[in-house]
Amino acid sequence: MDINKIFQSKSFQAIIIILGILIIVLLIFKAGMIVGGKKADFSCHWNDNYQRNFAGPKEGFLKGFRDRDFMEANGIFGQILKVEGNSIVIKGRNDIEKVISTDDKTVIKSFDQTIKISDLKIDEVIVVIGDPNSQGQIEARLIRLMPQPPKNNLNGQPLAPIDSPDKAAPFDNTLNINAK
């Protein structure tokens, strides 16, 4: 078989053209990855260096706010104070009361069961995930009823309430099996 005939055959030329197109497509894809990576890297570093680039304070504009706790806008964990109609008032962190509004799209779960807002009781603990609205409320999308925490530890010592960790009995990691 003659090598010149192989190189001149239509099949060989088609294979070479397909391979050439495939290599060009892969090079274009790789170039797109490099450009995208450079853009992402630039965006990340631009954000990190915003204050330095625009003559802001060295510590950043939010220097005084780093120690403060911001109010939870998209969710909250706390104890139910009131259930009225489609609204729930709960006491969250630092005894801040939040109004939670519900609608037909709100899913309320207790373990693996879906329950109704009327099944929620005062003093139960819930976790709420949703969106803030213009009235300062959280429009709930998911509410999860949490199991009641135990009242005593394994040694029979009372545990601290949810909102006051400083009132807890001192931690004792020894288990007294004979405790009654």
N, C-alpha and C positions, 0 to 999 in steps of 0.2 A: 504494500500500500504506500502510496506516495504522500509525503507530508504536505506538499504544496496543495494537493487536492483537498486534504482535510482543512487547511486554513482557508481555502476558497469556497468550501461548502456553505450552503445557506444555514444549516443547523449550527455550525461552529460560529458563524457571524451573529446569529440570533443569541446564542449563549453569551458571547462576548458583550453584546449590546445590553442584555439583561443584567449581567454582572456589573457593567459600567454604570448603568442607571441605579442599581442597588447601592453601589459604593457612593455615588453622588448623593442619594437620599440619606444614607447613613451619615455622611459628612455634614449635610445640612442639619440633620437632627442633632448631631454633636455640637455644631455651632450654636444652635438654639439653646441647648443645655448650658453651654458656657456663658452665653449672653444672659440667660435667665439667672444663673448663679451669681454673676457679677451684679445684676440689678438687685437681687435679694440681699447680697452682701452690702451693697451701698446703702440700701434702705435701712438695714439693721444698724450700720455704723452711723448713719445720719441721725437716727433717733438717739443712739447712745451719746452722741456728741452735740446735740442740739444747743445746749446752754453755752458750750465753749464756742461754737461757730457763730452764734448770734449774740455774743457779748452778754450773756446772762450771768447770774451769780455762779461761782464755781461749784457750790453745793447743790445747785439746781433751784428751780422756782418753788418747789414744794418742801423746802428745808424744814419749816416749822410743822409740817403735817405728817411727817414720817412716824411719829409716836402716837398719833391719834387713831382711834378706830372710827372708820367711816360706817355709816348706817347701811345695813344690807338692803340693796335695792331689788335684787333678783331672787332673793330667798331669805328665809329666816328659820331659826330653830327656837322653839319656846313652848310655854305652857298656855293652854287655852284659858282666857279670862271670861269670854262671852261668845255665844253663838246666837246670832239673830238673823233670820232670813237667809240671805246669801252672803252674809258677812261673818267673819270670825275676828275677834280681837285676841291677840296673843301677847304675852310678855316675853320678850327676847333678852338678849345679852344686855347687861347693865340696866335691867328693869325698864327698857324702852318698849312701849306698847305700839304695836303695828296693827293696822286694819288690813285684813285679807279679804278680797272680794272673789267670789266664785261665780261660775256660770255653767252652762250645759257641757262645755268642753273640759271642765275641771275633773280630774281623776283623783278620787280619794281612796287610798289603799290602807288596809290593815292586814299585815302579813301578805298572803296571796289573794285576799278577798277584796273586791271593790265594795265600798260602803257609801252611804249617803251623808250629806252634811248634818242631817238630823241625828245620825248615830254618834257624832262627836259630843263629848261631855266636858264640862268645866274641869280644870286641873289636869286633863290629859296632855301629853307632850306630843307635838307634831313637828314635822319638817315640811316647809313650804318652798316650792320652786315655781317661779312665775316671772312676770314682767311688771316693772313699775308703771303706774299711770300718773296723770297730771294732778290727781288729788292726793298724792303721797301714799297711795295704797299699793299693795302687791296684788295683781290680777293672777290668781293661782292657776297653774296648769297641772301641777301634781302636788298632792298633800299626802304625806305618809304618816300614819299614826304609829308612834313608837311604843314599844312595850314599856310598862311601868318598871322603873329601876327597883332593885331590891332595897328593902328598908335597912337590913343589917348585912355586915360582911360575914365571912365564914366563921368568925369567932364570936358572932353575936353582937358585935359593937355596932352602934347606929352609924349609918353613912350620912354624909352631908347632903343637904338639899341641892338640887341642880344649880341654883343661883348663888350658892354661898360655899365655895370650896374651902374657905378659910375656917369654917366651923366643923370640919370633918374630924372624926376621931383620928389620933395619930396612927400612921400606917404601921401595922404590925405584920411582918411577913411570915411569922411562925403560926402554924395552924394548930389550934388547940382542939383536938379531936373529942375531948371529954367535955367541951362546952355545951351547956344546955340552954 
